[in-house]
Amino acid sequence: MASGLIALLDDVAAIAKLAASSLDDVAAASAKAGAKAAGVVIDDAAVTPKYVTGFTPDRELPMIWKIAKGSLRNKLLILMPIFMALAAFLPQALTPLLMVGGAFLCFEAAEKVAERLGLHGHAEHDTPVILEPAAHESKMVTGAIRTDMILSAEILAIALGTLGSMALATKAIALATVSIVVTFGVYGAVGLIVKMDDVGLKLAAHDNGLSQAIGRVLVTGMPKLLAALSVIGTAAMAWVGGGIIVHGLEEIAFLTIIPHLFHDWAHAAGAVMPFAAGAVEWIAGATLAGIFGIFIGGIIAAIVMFISRLRHKNQAAGEKI
């Protein structure tokens, strides 16, 4: 009887050790995956504030919460099952899908640049549509969640790529962990950013001179920061989208010249400043990816605009008949 109990306790101990080992693997995998995706996480944080700019203060946090829930839905209910299925059955399809997502980001960035330059064309008979506040909010939240889908896909794809030959169960738990931590980290930071001006107003109302000074800096500085983040968000979309496409071209034999050329140029830029070669090379590579992204996005935007004008022209011709 005693020997049976000892054997049972040994089995329990072995199971406990296995479970602890698995948890360690998941924790290590999650940390590694999250670190590798950090660049895109920063882009995600830079892109989001522009979607809540211009709304009344009482709607900012509710909008961010809606976007955060949509982001979590994107990651856990849509993207994770797709990526896990691809990892298990069709890993070679991952790169083309990411390139399509990257092209969409490039298109979004090119449209923003065109709008800033006043080059965004509209059909002559188009009239501005003034939306009710609720409809405008819904439109902006939907746009943010749609953009988040691409960024989330890139985050999970990078994360999945770092997990190598780990068991599918470990990969799934690690991706779920990254999804939750990244989502709450990003949108928590975004919430702090957009509410800093309110914090500044409260500090400015205090009797303490230092609090007043800090409050005034926050109140006057936050609109400039949000405007800067809007520009950074557009640049981030071009950089990430262009980077995805450039990385994907490495797997297309007759187009590998483009990523190789960009790599050589970035390496040459780094060689000019040996004391900061790594940083310079990274900046040069990111800049080239961004320019390439705007170029690709501009082509897509031109095609979309041409199709839109052709559709309007056909509709007008049909109405005359």
N, C-alpha and C positions, 0 to 999 in steps of 0.2 A: 504494500500500500504506500509505504514511504517512498520507495523507488519510483512508483508511478507519479506521486505528487512532485518529486524532484524533476522528473522528466517533463512534466507539464510546465513547471516553473521555468525550466530551461527553454522550452518552446516559446513561452510568453516573453522571456528575456530576448530571445533571438528575434521575435517579431518586433519587439520594441526597438531593438537596435536597427533593424531594417527600416522601420518607420522613421526613426531619427535620421538615418542616412538619407532616406528619400527626401525628407524635409530640408536637409542641408543641400542636397542637389538642387531642389526647387529654388531655395533661397539664393544659392550661388548663380543658378541659371537666370533667375529674375533680375538680379543685380547686374549681371553681365549684359543681358539683353537690354535693360533700361539704359545702361551707360552708353552702349553702342548707338541707341536711338536718340541720345540726348540732343543732337543737333536739330533733328526734326521736331522734337518736343519744344525747343526754343522757338522754332518757326511757328509752331501751333500757337504758342502764347503771344507771339507778335501779330499774328493774323487776326485773332479773335476780337480785340478791343474795337476795331473799326466798325464792327457790326452793331455795337451798342452806342456809338458816338451819336449825339444829337437827340437822344431820348431824355425824358425827364428823369431826375435822380431816383424816383420811386420805382421806375421800371427797369433800371439797370441790372440789379441783382436777380430779379425774377427772370429776365431774359438770359442772363448768364447761366442760371440754374436750368432753364429749358435747353440751352445749348449743351450744357454738361450732360444732361440726361440723354439727349440725342447722340452725343459723342459716345457715351457708354453703351448705348444701344448699337451704334455702328460697330463698335469693337467686339462686344461680347456676343451679340445675336446675329450679326451679319458677317463681319470679316473673319472672326475666329473660326467658325465652322468651315468657311470657304478655304482659309489658309491651311487648316488641319487636314481637310480633304485633299487639297493639292499636295501637301507634304507627304500624305500617305499614298496617293494614287497617281498624281500627275505633276510632279515637281517642276517639269520643264515649262509648264504654262504660267508659272509665277511671274517671270520677267516680262512677257508680252502684256499681261494684265497691268502690271505696274507702269509700263510705258504708256499705256492708254490713259491711266490716271495722271501720269506726269504731263501728258499733252493737255489734259483738261486744266491742270494748274497753270501751265504756260498760257493757255487761252485766256484764263481769268486775269492773269497778270498783264497780258498785252492789252486787254480791254481797259483795265484801270489806267495804264499808261496813255492809251489813246484818249481816254476821257480827260485826263489831266492836261494833255496837249491840245485839246479841242478838236481832235481828229475823228472822234466817234461819229460815224455817219448814221443818219436816220432817214427813213423814207419820208418824202415830202408831205404826204398826207397824214403822217403820224402826229398825234397830239399828245401832250403830256397827260399822264393819268395821275391825279391826286388821290392818294389812298387815305382812308381813315386811319387814325393812329393804331387801332388794333390790327388792321390789315397790313399796315406798314411794318409793325412789329413782327407779325407772323412771317412776312416776306423776308425780313432780315434774319430772323431765327432760322428759317428754312435754308437760306443761303449759307449761313454759318455752318449748319449741320452738313450741308452738301459739300462744302469745302473741307470740313473736318473729316469727311469720309475718305478723301484722298490722302490727307496727312496721316490719319489713323492707319490707313492701309500701308503707308510707307513705314510708319513706326513699327507695326506688327511684322512687316516683311523683313525689316532690318533685324528686329528682335529674333524672328524665326531663323534667320540666316546665321545667328551667333550660336544657336543651340546644337548645331551639328547633328551627330547621330544619336542624340539622347532618345529615350523612349517617348512614344507619342503622348503618353499620359503626363510625363514630366514636362514636355513641351506645352501641352494644353494648360497645365496649372501655371507654368511660368508666364505664358502669354496672358492669361487671365489676370495674374498678379500685376504685370506690367500695365495692362489696360486700366485697371482700377487706380493704381498709384499715379500713373501719368495723367489720367483724366482729372482726378481731384487735385493733383498738384498744379496742372495747367490752369484750370478754371478757378481754383482758389487764388492763384497769383493774379489772374485777370480781374477777379472780383476786387482784390486789394488795389490794383492799379486804377480801376475806374472809380473807386470810392475815395481815393486819396484827397480829391478836392473837398469832399464833404468833411473829411477829417481835418483838413486845413482850416475850413470855416470854423469848426468847433475850437480848434487851438487858437485861432486868431481872436476869438471872443473871450479868452482867458485874461486875467489881470497880469499874469507873469509875462515879462518882456520877452524872454526866450521863446516861450510858447507862441506868442504873437508873431515873432519873427519867423519861426518855423512854419506856422500856419500860413503866413503871407507867401512864403516861398512855395508851399504846396499848392495854394490857390492859383497863383500866377504861373506856376510851372507845369501843372498837370495838363492844361489844354495843349501846351506845346509838346509835352510828352506823348499825348494821345495822337496829335497830328504826326509826330515823328514815327510813332508805332504804325500808323496807317501806311506811311511810306515804306517802313521796314517790312510790314506785312506783304505789300505788293512785291518788294524785292525778294522776300523769302519765298513767295509762290514761284517766282521766275527761277530762283536758284534751285529750289527743291525739284521743281518740275523738270528744269533743264538737266539737273544732275541725274535724275531717274532715267531720262532718255539717253544721256551720254553713257551711263553705266550699261544700259540695255544694248546699246550699239556695239559694245565690246563682244557680244555674242553673235553678231551678224558679220560674217566674214568680209564682205566687200565694203563695209562701213566702219571697220575698226580703225581706219585712218583718222577719223574724227576724234575719238577719245584718246588715241595715241598722240595726236597733234596737240591736243589740249594739255595732256600730261607733260609733254616735252616743253611747251611754252611755260607752264607753271613751274616746272623744275628749273628752267633757265632763269625765271624771275627770282626764284629762291637763291640761285647761285650768285646773283648780283649782290645779295646781302647775306653772306655766310653766317654772321652772328645771329641772324633771325631767319635762317633759311626755311625752317619748318612753317613758321607763321606766314611768311611771305608767300611760300608755295601754296599754302591752304587758301589764302586770300585771293591769289591769282586764279586758282582752280575754281573757287566759288564765283568769282567775277565772270570768268569765261562761261561757266555753266549758266549764270544768270543772263548773260548776253545771248547765249544760244537759246535759252528758254524764251526770251522775248522774241527772238527771230522766229522760232517755231510757232509760238503763240500768235504772232502777227500774221503768219501764213494762214493759220486756222481761222483767225478772226476775219481775214479778208475773204476766205471761202464762205464762211457763215454769212457775212454781209452780202456777198454776191448772191447766194441762194435766197436770202431774205428779200433782197430787192427784186429778184426774178419772180419770187412768189407774189409780192405785192403788185408787180407789173401784170402778171397773169390774172390776179384777182380783179385789178382795175379793168383789164380788157374784157373779162367775163361780165362785169357789171354793166359795161357799155353795150354789150350784146344783148 
